[in-house]
Amino acid sequence: MSPVGLFVETRFRVATGARLRMHFLVQEGQIRLDAQVRHTRQGQGYGLKIQSVAPKDIPQFDALLARLRATSTTRVLAQD
């Protein structure tokens, strides 16, 4: 996941170009966003470009990204 996109692992098929409304419930709280399918990998999932995040969910989205970055950095440091 990044500020502009994410990859969703699923076996469900979704057409490239489809627009999706997604709702996440994570430890930071509820996050609702609109996204467009940019590419698919059959049997694996699809890549989404984030179009917008619900305005009141932006603080939770920012906090989630910060947590994911910190977790990613910690894993890299632990492997060194």
PDB file of N, CA, C and O in Angstrom:
ATOM      1  N   MET A   1       0.855  -1.171   0.000  1.00  0.00           N
ATOM      2  CA  MET A   1       0.000   0.000   0.000  1.00  0.00           C
ATOM      3  C   MET A   1       0.897   1.229   0.000  1.00  0.00           C
ATOM      4  O   MET A   1       1.931   1.276   0.668  1.00  0.00           O
ATOM      5  N   SER A   2       0.474   2.208  -0.760  1.00  0.00           N
ATOM      6  CA  SER A   2       1.188   3.485  -0.817  1.00  0.00           C
ATOM      7  C   SER A   2       0.139   4.604  -0.840  1.00  0.00           C
ATOM      8  O   SER A   2      -1.058   4.318  -0.882  1.00  0.00           O
ATOM      9  N   PRO A   3       0.563   5.854  -0.812  1.00  0.00           N
ATOM     10  CA  PRO A   3      -0.414   6.951  -0.864  1.00  0.00           C
ATOM     11  C   PRO A   3      -1.253   6.965  -2.151  1.00  0.00           C
ATOM     12  O   PRO A   3      -2.326   7.568  -2.186  1.00  0.00           O
ATOM     13  N   VAL A   4      -0.766   6.304  -3.201  1.00  0.00           N
ATOM     14  CA  VAL A   4      -1.486   6.355  -4.481  1.00  0.00           C
ATOM     15  C   VAL A   4      -2.048   5.025  -4.947  1.00  0.00           C
ATOM     16  O   VAL A   4      -2.800   4.993  -5.921  1.00  0.00           O
ATOM     17  N   GLY A   5      -1.710   3.922  -4.283  1.00  0.00           N
ATOM     18  CA  GLY A   5      -2.222   2.644  -4.760  1.00  0.00           C
ATOM     19  C   GLY A   5      -1.958   1.489  -3.820  1.00  0.00           C
ATOM     20  O   GLY A   5      -1.283   1.624  -2.799  1.00  0.00           O
ATOM     21  N   LEU A   6      -2.517   0.337  -4.199  1.00  0.00           N
ATOM     22  CA  LEU A   6      -2.319  -0.873  -3.423  1.00  0.00           C
ATOM     23  C   LEU A   6      -2.607  -2.085  -4.295  1.00  0.00           C
ATOM     24  O   LEU A   6      -3.255  -1.979  -5.337  1.00  0.00           O
ATOM     25  N   PHE A   7      -2.115  -3.243  -3.853  1.00  0.00           N
ATOM     26  CA  PHE A   7      -2.407  -4.500  -4.523  1.00  0.00           C
ATOM     27  C   PHE A   7      -3.285  -5.318  -3.601  1.00  0.00           C
ATOM     28  O   PHE A   7      -2.974  -5.479  -2.420  1.00  0.00           O
ATOM     29  N   VAL A   8      -4.388  -5.838  -4.135  1.00  0.00           N
ATOM     30  CA  VAL A   8      -5.327  -6.645  -3.359  1.00  0.00           C
ATOM     31  C   VAL A   8      -5.174  -8.093  -3.799  1.00  0.00           C
ATOM     32  O   VAL A   8      -5.414  -8.428  -4.958  1.00  0.00           O
ATOM     33  N   GLU A   9      -4.773  -8.945  -2.866  1.00  0.00           N
ATOM     34  CA  GLU A   9      -4.675 -10.368  -3.175  1.00  0.00           C
ATOM     35  C   GLU A   9      -6.057 -10.996  -3.054  1.00  0.00           C
ATOM     36  O   GLU A   9      -6.673 -10.963  -1.988  1.00  0.00           O
ATOM     37  N   THR A  10      -6.538 -11.568  -4.150  1.00  0.00           N
ATOM     38  CA  THR A  10      -7.846 -12.215  -4.181  1.00  0.00           C
ATOM     39  C   THR A  10      -7.938 -13.080  -5.426  1.00  0.00           C
ATOM     40  O   THR A  10      -7.221 -12.863  -6.403  1.00  0.00           O
ATOM     41  N   ARG A  11      -8.817 -14.050  -5.382  1.00  0.00           N
ATOM     42  CA  ARG A  11      -9.072 -14.876  -6.563  1.00  0.00           C
ATOM     43  C   ARG A  11     -10.270 -14.371  -7.348  1.00  0.00           C
ATOM     44  O   ARG A  11     -10.554 -14.864  -8.440  1.00  0.00           O
ATOM     45  N   PHE A  12     -10.983 -13.375  -6.790  1.00  0.00           N
ATOM     46  CA  PHE A  12     -12.124 -12.791  -7.495  1.00  0.00           C
ATOM     47  C   PHE A  12     -11.625 -11.977  -8.679  1.00  0.00           C
ATOM     48  O   PHE A  12     -10.622 -11.270  -8.585  1.00  0.00           O
ATOM     49  N   ARG A  13     -12.328 -12.087  -9.776  1.00  0.00           N
ATOM     50  CA  ARG A  13     -11.948 -11.339 -10.971  1.00  0.00           C
ATOM     51  C   ARG A  13     -12.619  -9.971 -10.985  1.00  0.00           C
ATOM     52  O   ARG A  13     -13.798  -9.827 -10.661  1.00  0.00           O
ATOM     53  N   VAL A  14     -11.846  -8.995 -11.363  1.00  0.00           N
ATOM     54  CA  VAL A  14     -12.354  -7.635 -11.529  1.00  0.00           C
ATOM     55  C   VAL A  14     -11.744  -7.100 -12.815  1.00  0.00           C
ATOM     56  O   VAL A  14     -10.550  -7.281 -13.055  1.00  0.00           O
ATOM     57  N   ALA A  15     -12.537  -6.451 -13.632  1.00  0.00           N
ATOM     58  CA  ALA A  15     -12.069  -5.947 -14.923  1.00  0.00           C
ATOM     59  C   ALA A  15     -11.157  -4.735 -14.753  1.00  0.00           C
ATOM     60  O   ALA A  15     -11.393  -3.878 -13.902  1.00  0.00           O
ATOM     61  N   THR A  16     -10.118  -4.679 -15.573  1.00  0.00           N
ATOM     62  CA  THR A  16      -9.266  -3.490 -15.613  1.00  0.00           C
ATOM     63  C   THR A  16     -10.137  -2.289 -15.962  1.00  0.00           C
ATOM     64  O   THR A  16     -10.966  -2.353 -16.870  1.00  0.00           O
ATOM     65  N   GLY A  17      -9.945  -1.203 -15.240  1.00  0.00           N
ATOM     66  CA  GLY A  17     -10.738   0.005 -15.446  1.00  0.00           C
ATOM     67  C   GLY A  17     -11.931   0.116 -14.519  1.00  0.00           C
ATOM     68  O   GLY A  17     -12.517   1.190 -14.392  1.00  0.00           O
ATOM     69  N   ALA A  18     -12.301  -0.982 -13.866  1.00  0.00           N
ATOM     70  CA  ALA A  18     -13.450  -0.952 -12.951  1.00  0.00           C
ATOM     71  C   ALA A  18     -13.168   0.002 -11.797  1.00  0.00           C
ATOM     72  O   ALA A  18     -12.032   0.125 -11.340  1.00  0.00           O
ATOM     73  N   ARG A  19     -14.202   0.667 -11.341  1.00  0.00           N
ATOM     74  CA  ARG A  19     -14.089   1.558 -10.177  1.00  0.00           C
ATOM     75  C   ARG A  19     -14.681   0.849  -8.974  1.00  0.00           C
ATOM     76  O   ARG A  19     -15.756   0.255  -9.047  1.00  0.00           O
ATOM     77  N   LEU A  20     -13.954   0.924  -7.863  1.00  0.00           N
ATOM     78  CA  LEU A  20     -14.372   0.244  -6.644  1.00  0.00           C
ATOM     79  C   LEU A  20     -14.450   1.220  -5.484  1.00  0.00           C
ATOM     80  O   LEU A  20     -13.661   2.161  -5.401  1.00  0.00           O
ATOM     81  N   ARG A  21     -15.388   0.999  -4.603  1.00  0.00           N
ATOM     82  CA  ARG A  21     -15.456   1.714  -3.327  1.00  0.00           C
ATOM     83  C   ARG A  21     -15.051   0.688  -2.277  1.00  0.00           C
ATOM     84  O   ARG A  21     -15.680  -0.363  -2.152  1.00  0.00           O
ATOM     85  N   MET A  22     -14.004   0.993  -1.528  1.00  0.00           N
ATOM     86  CA  MET A  22     -13.475   0.044  -0.558  1.00  0.00           C
ATOM     87  C   MET A  22     -13.594   0.609   0.855  1.00  0.00           C
ATOM     88  O   MET A  22     -13.468   1.813   1.080  1.00  0.00           O
ATOM     89  N   HIS A  23     -13.839  -0.292   1.790  1.00  0.00           N
ATOM     90  CA  HIS A  23     -13.927   0.069   3.198  1.00  0.00           C
ATOM     91  C   HIS A  23     -12.962  -0.828   3.958  1.00  0.00           C
ATOM     92  O   HIS A  23     -13.030  -2.052   3.847  1.00  0.00           O
ATOM     93  N   PHE A  24     -12.066  -0.225   4.728  1.00  0.00           N
ATOM     94  CA  PHE A  24     -11.116  -0.964   5.547  1.00  0.00           C
ATOM     95  C   PHE A  24     -11.400  -0.662   7.005  1.00  0.00           C
ATOM     96  O   PHE A  24     -11.739   0.469   7.353  1.00  0.00           O
ATOM     97  N   LEU A  25     -11.266  -1.647   7.844  1.00  0.00           N
ATOM     98  CA  LEU A  25     -11.304  -1.425   9.280  1.00  0.00           C
ATOM     99  C   LEU A  25      -9.975  -1.945   9.813  1.00  0.00           C
ATOM    100  O   LEU A  25      -9.757  -3.154   9.891  1.00  0.00           O
ATOM    101  N   VAL A  26      -9.102  -1.031  10.175  1.00  0.00           N
ATOM    102  CA  VAL A  26      -7.758  -1.353  10.652  1.00  0.00           C
ATOM    103  C   VAL A  26      -7.588  -0.744  12.041  1.00  0.00           C
ATOM    104  O   VAL A  26      -8.468  -0.029  12.521  1.00  0.00           O
ATOM    105  N   GLN A  27      -6.464  -1.028  12.681  1.00  0.00           N
ATOM    106  CA  GLN A  27      -6.306  -0.544  14.052  1.00  0.00           C
ATOM    107  C   GLN A  27      -6.359   0.989  14.154  1.00  0.00           C
ATOM    108  O   GLN A  27      -6.651   1.527  15.222  1.00  0.00           O
ATOM    109  N   GLU A  28      -6.082   1.682  13.058  1.00  0.00           N
ATOM    110  CA  GLU A  28      -6.169   3.148  13.058  1.00  0.00           C
ATOM    111  C   GLU A  28      -7.610   3.635  12.964  1.00  0.00           C
ATOM    112  O   GLU A  28      -7.887   4.799  13.252  1.00  0.00           O
ATOM    113  N   GLY A  29      -8.519   2.771  12.570  1.00  0.00           N
ATOM    114  CA  GLY A  29      -9.923   3.134  12.434  1.00  0.00           C
ATOM    115  C   GLY A  29     -10.441   2.791  11.046  1.00  0.00           C
ATOM    116  O   GLY A  29      -9.792   2.073  10.287  1.00  0.00           O
ATOM    117  N   GLN A  30     -11.609   3.309  10.729  1.00  0.00           N
ATOM    118  CA  GLN A  30     -12.244   3.044   9.434  1.00  0.00           C
ATOM    119  C   GLN A  30     -11.621   3.912   8.352  1.00  0.00           C
ATOM    120  O   GLN A  30     -11.355   5.095   8.561  1.00  0.00           O
ATOM    121  N   ILE A  31     -11.393   3.302   7.187  1.00  0.00           N
ATOM    122  CA  ILE A  31     -10.880   4.033   6.027  1.00  0.00           C
ATOM    123  C   ILE A  31     -11.739   3.652   4.834  1.00  0.00           C
ATOM    124  O   ILE A  31     -11.877   2.474   4.503  1.00  0.00           O
ATOM    125  N   ARG A  32     -12.317   4.662   4.192  1.00  0.00           N
ATOM    126  CA  ARG A  32     -13.116   4.462   2.981  1.00  0.00           C
ATOM    127  C   ARG A  32     -12.427   5.170   1.836  1.00  0.00           C
ATOM    128  O   ARG A  32     -12.014   6.324   1.958  1.00  0.00           O
ATOM    129  N   LEU A  33     -12.305   4.469   0.720  1.00  0.00           N
ATOM    130  CA  LEU A  33     -11.656   5.093  -0.433  1.00  0.00           C
ATOM    131  C   LEU A  33     -12.279   4.598  -1.729  1.00  0.00           C
ATOM    132  O   LEU A  33     -12.902   3.538  -1.784  1.00  0.00           O
ATOM    133  N   ASP A  34     -12.091   5.397  -2.763  1.00  0.00           N
ATOM    134  CA  ASP A  34     -12.503   5.032  -4.116  1.00  0.00           C
ATOM    135  C   ASP A  34     -11.233   4.766  -4.906  1.00  0.00           C
ATOM    136  O   ASP A  34     -10.253   5.502  -4.791  1.00  0.00           O
ATOM    137  N   ALA A  35     -11.255   3.703  -5.714  1.00  0.00           N
ATOM    138  CA  ALA A  35     -10.076   3.326  -6.476  1.00  0.00           C
ATOM    139  C   ALA A  35     -10.489   2.777  -7.833  1.00  0.00           C
ATOM    140  O   ALA A  35     -11.647   2.427  -8.059  1.00  0.00           O
ATOM    141  N   GLN A  36      -9.508   2.712  -8.733  1.00  0.00           N
ATOM    142  CA  GLN A  36      -9.735   2.158 -10.057  1.00  0.00           C
ATOM    143  C   GLN A  36      -8.746   1.019 -10.276  1.00  0.00           C
ATOM    144  O   GLN A  36      -7.570   1.131  -9.932  1.00  0.00           O
ATOM    145  N   VAL A  37      -9.235  -0.083 -10.855  1.00  0.00           N
ATOM    146  CA  VAL A  37      -8.375  -1.226 -11.157  1.00  0.00           C
ATOM    147  C   VAL A  37      -7.472  -0.848 -12.328  1.00  0.00           C
ATOM    148  O   VAL A  37      -7.951  -0.512 -13.411  1.00  0.00           O
ATOM    149  N   ARG A  38      -6.162  -0.906 -12.100  1.00  0.00           N
ATOM    150  CA  ARG A  38      -5.186  -0.541 -13.134  1.00  0.00           C
ATOM    151  C   ARG A  38      -4.624  -1.766 -13.840  1.00  0.00           C
ATOM    152  O   ARG A  38      -4.343  -1.716 -15.037  1.00  0.00           O
ATOM    153  N   HIS A  39      -4.456  -2.871 -13.107  1.00  0.00           N
ATOM    154  CA  HIS A  39      -3.986  -4.107 -13.718  1.00  0.00           C
ATOM    155  C   HIS A  39      -4.450  -5.302 -12.892  1.00  0.00           C
ATOM    156  O   HIS A  39      -4.740  -5.181 -11.702  1.00  0.00           O
ATOM    157  N   THR A  40      -4.512  -6.453 -13.546  1.00  0.00           N
ATOM    158  CA  THR A  40      -4.928  -7.669 -12.851  1.00  0.00           C
ATOM    159  C   THR A  40      -3.889  -8.760 -13.075  1.00  0.00           C
ATOM    160  O   THR A  40      -3.202  -8.791 -14.096  1.00  0.00           O
ATOM    161  N   ARG A  41      -3.795  -9.642 -12.106  1.00  0.00           N
ATOM    162  CA  ARG A  41      -2.973 -10.853 -12.226  1.00  0.00           C
ATOM    163  C   ARG A  41      -3.909 -12.016 -11.939  1.00  0.00           C
ATOM    164  O   ARG A  41      -4.305 -12.241 -10.796  1.00  0.00           O
ATOM    165  N   GLN A  42      -4.255 -12.746 -12.977  1.00  0.00           N
ATOM    166  CA  GLN A  42      -5.247 -13.813 -12.859  1.00  0.00           C
ATOM    167  C   GLN A  42      -4.874 -14.784 -11.740  1.00  0.00           C
ATOM    168  O   GLN A  42      -3.760 -15.306 -11.684  1.00  0.00           O
ATOM    169  N   GLY A  43      -5.842 -15.006 -10.855  1.00  0.00           N
ATOM    170  CA  GLY A  43      -5.646 -15.924  -9.748  1.00  0.00           C
ATOM    171  C   GLY A  43      -4.852 -15.362  -8.595  1.00  0.00           C
ATOM    172  O   GLY A  43      -4.704 -16.028  -7.570  1.00  0.00           O
ATOM    173  N   GLN A  44      -4.324 -14.126  -8.732  1.00  0.00           N
ATOM    174  CA  GLN A  44      -3.516 -13.515  -7.677  1.00  0.00           C
ATOM    175  C   GLN A  44      -4.166 -12.272  -7.083  1.00  0.00           C
ATOM    176  O   GLN A  44      -4.186 -12.103  -5.863  1.00  0.00           O
ATOM    177  N   GLY A  45      -4.694 -11.406  -7.936  1.00  0.00           N
ATOM    178  CA  GLY A  45      -5.314 -10.183  -7.440  1.00  0.00           C
ATOM    179  C   GLY A  45      -5.248  -9.066  -8.454  1.00  0.00           C
ATOM    180  O   GLY A  45      -5.118  -9.297  -9.656  1.00  0.00           O
ATOM    181  N   TYR A  46      -5.339  -7.843  -7.946  1.00  0.00           N
ATOM    182  CA  TYR A  46      -5.336  -6.690  -8.831  1.00  0.00           C
ATOM    183  C   TYR A  46      -4.719  -5.471  -8.164  1.00  0.00           C
ATOM    184  O   TYR A  46      -4.764  -5.302  -6.945  1.00  0.00           O
ATOM    185  N   GLY A  47      -4.138  -4.625  -9.019  1.00  0.00           N
ATOM    186  CA  GLY A  47      -3.542  -3.373  -8.568  1.00  0.00           C
ATOM    187  C   GLY A  47      -4.541  -2.253  -8.705  1.00  0.00           C
ATOM    188  O   GLY A  47      -5.221  -2.128  -9.723  1.00  0.00           O
ATOM    189  N   LEU A  48      -4.623  -1.438  -7.670  1.00  0.00           N
ATOM    190  CA  LEU A  48      -5.574  -0.332  -7.645  1.00  0.00           C
ATOM    191  C   LEU A  48      -4.863   1.010  -7.566  1.00  0.00           C
ATOM    192  O   LEU A  48      -3.860   1.158  -6.868  1.00  0.00           O
ATOM    193  N   LYS A  49      -5.389   1.967  -8.280  1.00  0.00           N
ATOM    194  CA  LYS A  49      -4.948   3.354  -8.140  1.00  0.00           C
ATOM    195  C   LYS A  49      -5.990   4.053  -7.279  1.00  0.00           C
ATOM    196  O   LYS A  49      -7.173   4.070  -7.620  1.00  0.00           O
ATOM    197  N   ILE A  50      -5.557   4.624  -6.175  1.00  0.00           N
ATOM    198  CA  ILE A  50      -6.479   5.315  -5.281  1.00  0.00           C
ATOM    199  C   ILE A  50      -6.910   6.629  -5.921  1.00  0.00           C
ATOM    200  O   ILE A  50      -6.075   7.456  -6.286  1.00  0.00           O
ATOM    201  N   GLN A  51      -8.214   6.811  -6.052  1.00  0.00           N
ATOM    202  CA  GLN A  51      -8.775   8.029  -6.628  1.00  0.00           C
ATOM    203  C   GLN A  51      -9.055   9.072  -5.548  1.00  0.00           C
ATOM    204  O   GLN A  51      -8.800  10.262  -5.736  1.00  0.00           O
ATOM    205  N   SER A  52      -9.586   8.607  -4.410  1.00  0.00           N
ATOM    206  CA  SER A  52      -9.878   9.539  -3.318  1.00  0.00           C
ATOM    207  C   SER A  52     -10.063   8.767  -2.016  1.00  0.00           C
ATOM    208  O   SER A  52     -10.439   7.594  -2.012  1.00  0.00           O
ATOM    209  N   VAL A  53      -9.791   9.452  -0.925  1.00  0.00           N
ATOM    210  CA  VAL A  53     -10.024   8.931   0.424  1.00  0.00           C
ATOM    211  C   VAL A  53     -11.089   9.822   1.042  1.00  0.00           C
ATOM    212  O   VAL A  53     -11.044  11.043   0.891  1.00  0.00           O
ATOM    213  N   ALA A  54     -12.046   9.221   1.737  1.00  0.00           N
ATOM    214  CA  ALA A  54     -13.082  10.028   2.401  1.00  0.00           C
ATOM    215  C   ALA A  54     -12.397  11.074   3.280  1.00  0.00           C
ATOM    216  O   ALA A  54     -11.524  10.726   4.075  1.00  0.00           O
ATOM    217  N   PRO A  55     -12.774  12.342   3.154  1.00  0.00           N
ATOM    218  CA  PRO A  55     -12.091  13.412   3.889  1.00  0.00           C
ATOM    219  C   PRO A  55     -11.926  13.140   5.387  1.00  0.00           C
ATOM    220  O   PRO A  55     -10.862  13.405   5.947  1.00  0.00           O
ATOM    221  N   LYS A  56     -12.959  12.618   6.037  1.00  0.00           N
ATOM    222  CA  LYS A  56     -12.830  12.409   7.480  1.00  0.00           C
ATOM    223  C   LYS A  56     -11.955  11.201   7.821  1.00  0.00           C
ATOM    224  O   LYS A  56     -11.600  10.999   8.982  1.00  0.00           O
ATOM    225  N   ASP A  57     -11.603  10.391   6.802  1.00  0.00           N
ATOM    226  CA  ASP A  57     -10.755   9.222   7.026  1.00  0.00           C
ATOM    227  C   ASP A  57      -9.283   9.476   6.704  1.00  0.00           C
ATOM    228  O   ASP A  57      -8.457   8.584   6.896  1.00  0.00           O
ATOM    229  N   ILE A  58      -8.942  10.644   6.230  1.00  0.00           N
ATOM    230  CA  ILE A  58      -7.556  10.948   5.857  1.00  0.00           C
ATOM    231  C   ILE A  58      -6.591  10.786   7.034  1.00  0.00           C
ATOM    232  O   ILE A  58      -5.514  10.224   6.836  1.00  0.00           O
ATOM    233  N   PRO A  59      -6.916  11.248   8.256  1.00  0.00           N
ATOM    234  CA  PRO A  59      -5.965  11.036   9.366  1.00  0.00           C
ATOM    235  C   PRO A  59      -5.680   9.548   9.630  1.00  0.00           C
ATOM    236  O   PRO A  59      -4.540   9.179   9.909  1.00  0.00           O
ATOM    237  N   GLN A  60      -6.704   8.703   9.544  1.00  0.00           N
ATOM    238  CA  GLN A  60      -6.511   7.271   9.740  1.00  0.00           C
ATOM    239  C   GLN A  60      -5.665   6.677   8.607  1.00  0.00           C
ATOM    240  O   GLN A  60      -4.812   5.822   8.846  1.00  0.00           O
ATOM    241  N   PHE A  61      -5.904   7.130   7.391  1.00  0.00           N
ATOM    242  CA  PHE A  61      -5.138   6.665   6.237  1.00  0.00           C
ATOM    243  C   PHE A  61      -3.667   7.032   6.394  1.00  0.00           C
ATOM    244  O   PHE A  61      -2.787   6.200   6.173  1.00  0.00           O
ATOM    245  N   ASP A  62      -3.403   8.272   6.775  1.00  0.00           N
ATOM    246  CA  ASP A  62      -2.023   8.722   6.993  1.00  0.00           C
ATOM    247  C   ASP A  62      -1.353   7.917   8.104  1.00  0.00           C
ATOM    248  O   ASP A  62      -0.185   7.547   7.986  1.00  0.00           O
ATOM    249  N   ALA A  63      -2.086   7.648   9.177  1.00  0.00           N
ATOM    250  CA  ALA A  63      -1.537   6.863  10.292  1.00  0.00           C
ATOM    251  C   ALA A  63      -1.242   5.432   9.855  1.00  0.00           C
ATOM    252  O   ALA A  63      -0.226   4.865  10.256  1.00  0.00           O
ATOM    253  N   LEU A  64      -2.112   4.843   9.043  1.00  0.00           N
ATOM    254  CA  LEU A  64      -1.882   3.491   8.538  1.00  0.00           C
ATOM    255  C   LEU A  64      -0.616   3.451   7.690  1.00  0.00           C
ATOM    256  O   LEU A  64       0.216   2.560   7.858  1.00  0.00           O
ATOM    257  N   LEU A  65      -0.467   4.404   6.786  1.00  0.00           N
ATOM    258  CA  LEU A  65       0.732   4.450   5.943  1.00  0.00           C
ATOM    259  C   LEU A  65       1.995   4.597   6.789  1.00  0.00           C
ATOM    260  O   LEU A  65       3.013   3.965   6.506  1.00  0.00           O
ATOM    261  N   ALA A  66       1.929   5.429   7.823  1.00  0.00           N
ATOM    262  CA  ALA A  66       3.088   5.612   8.710  1.00  0.00           C
ATOM    263  C   ALA A  66       3.426   4.303   9.417  1.00  0.00           C
ATOM    264  O   ALA A  66       4.599   3.949   9.537  1.00  0.00           O
ATOM    265  N   ARG A  67       2.417   3.591   9.880  1.00  0.00           N
ATOM    266  CA  ARG A  67       2.656   2.308  10.560  1.00  0.00           C
ATOM    267  C   ARG A  67       3.258   1.293   9.602  1.00  0.00           C
ATOM    268  O   ARG A  67       4.186   0.571   9.967  1.00  0.00           O
ATOM    269  N   LEU A  68       2.737   1.231   8.372  1.00  0.00           N
ATOM    270  CA  LEU A  68       3.268   0.289   7.395  1.00  0.00           C
ATOM    271  C   LEU A  68       4.710   0.612   7.029  1.00  0.00           C
ATOM    272  O   LEU A  68       5.527  -0.295   6.873  1.00  0.00           O
ATOM    273  N   ARG A  69       5.030   1.897   6.892  1.00  0.00           N
ATOM    274  CA  ARG A  69       6.413   2.301   6.613  1.00  0.00           C
ATOM    275  C   ARG A  69       7.332   1.902   7.753  1.00  0.00           C
ATOM    276  O   ARG A  69       8.431   1.399   7.517  1.00  0.00           O
ATOM    277  N   ALA A  70       6.896   2.121   8.988  1.00  0.00           N
ATOM    278  CA  ALA A  70       7.710   1.776  10.156  1.00  0.00           C
ATOM    279  C   ALA A  70       7.926   0.272  10.234  1.00  0.00           C
ATOM    280  O   ALA A  70       9.029  -0.180  10.543  1.00  0.00           O
ATOM    281  N   THR A  71       6.886  -0.505   9.958  1.00  0.00           N
ATOM    282  CA  THR A  71       6.999  -1.964   9.977  1.00  0.00           C
ATOM    283  C   THR A  71       7.953  -2.439   8.894  1.00  0.00           C
ATOM    284  O   THR A  71       8.774  -3.326   9.126  1.00  0.00           O
ATOM    285  N   SER A  72       7.843  -1.852   7.718  1.00  0.00           N
ATOM    286  CA  SER A  72       8.710  -2.211   6.601  1.00  0.00           C
ATOM    287  C   SER A  72      10.162  -1.895   6.926  1.00  0.00           C
ATOM    288  O   SER A  72      11.044  -2.710   6.653  1.00  0.00           O
ATOM    289  N   THR A  73      10.425  -0.738   7.497  1.00  0.00           N
ATOM    290  CA  THR A  73      11.781  -0.330   7.869  1.00  0.00           C
ATOM    291  C   THR A  73      12.340  -1.254   8.940  1.00  0.00           C
ATOM    292  O   THR A  73      13.512  -1.628   8.886  1.00  0.00           O
ATOM    293  N   THR A  74      11.525  -1.622   9.900  1.00  0.00           N
ATOM    294  CA  THR A  74      11.957  -2.514  10.959  1.00  0.00           C
ATOM    295  C   THR A  74      12.365  -3.873  10.407  1.00  0.00           C
ATOM    296  O   THR A  74      13.363  -4.442  10.850  1.00  0.00           O
ATOM    297  N   ARG A  75      11.617  -4.399   9.454  1.00  0.00           N
ATOM    298  CA  ARG A  75      11.944  -5.694   8.843  1.00  0.00           C
ATOM    299  C   ARG A  75      13.261  -5.633   8.115  1.00  0.00           C
ATOM    300  O   ARG A  75      14.069  -6.555   8.220  1.00  0.00           O
ATOM    301  N   VAL A  76      13.498  -4.553   7.371  1.00  0.00           N
ATOM    302  CA  VAL A  76      14.757  -4.404   6.626  1.00  0.00           C
ATOM    303  C   VAL A  76      15.923  -4.342   7.601  1.00  0.00           C
ATOM    304  O   VAL A  76      16.934  -5.011   7.390  1.00  0.00           O
ATOM    305  N   LEU A  77      15.802  -3.548   8.671  1.00  0.00           N
ATOM    306  CA  LEU A  77      16.870  -3.436   9.646  1.00  0.00           C
ATOM    307  C   LEU A  77      17.133  -4.761  10.349  1.00  0.00           C
ATOM    308  O   LEU A  77      18.283  -5.088  10.644  1.00  0.00           O
ATOM    309  N   ALA A  78      16.088  -5.522  10.618  1.00  0.00           N
ATOM    310  CA  ALA A  78      16.240  -6.802  11.289  1.00  0.00           C
ATOM    311  C   ALA A  78      16.952  -7.824  10.407  1.00  0.00           C
ATOM    312  O   ALA A  78      17.616  -8.724  10.921  1.00  0.00           O
ATOM    313  N   GLN A  79      16.825  -7.699   9.101  1.00  0.00           N
ATOM    314  CA  GLN A  79      17.465  -8.640   8.180  1.00  0.00           C
ATOM    315  C   GLN A  79      18.952  -8.339   7.986  1.00  0.00           C
ATOM    316  O   GLN A  79      19.713  -9.232   7.613  1.00  0.00           O
ATOM    317  N   ASP A  80      19.370  -7.117   8.228  1.00  0.00           N
ATOM    318  CA  ASP A  80      20.788  -6.738   8.039  1.00  0.00           C
ATOM    319  C   ASP A  80      21.706  -7.384   9.040  1.00  0.00           C
ATOM    320  O   ASP A  80      22.916  -7.159   9.003  1.00  0.00           O
TER     321      ASP A  80
END
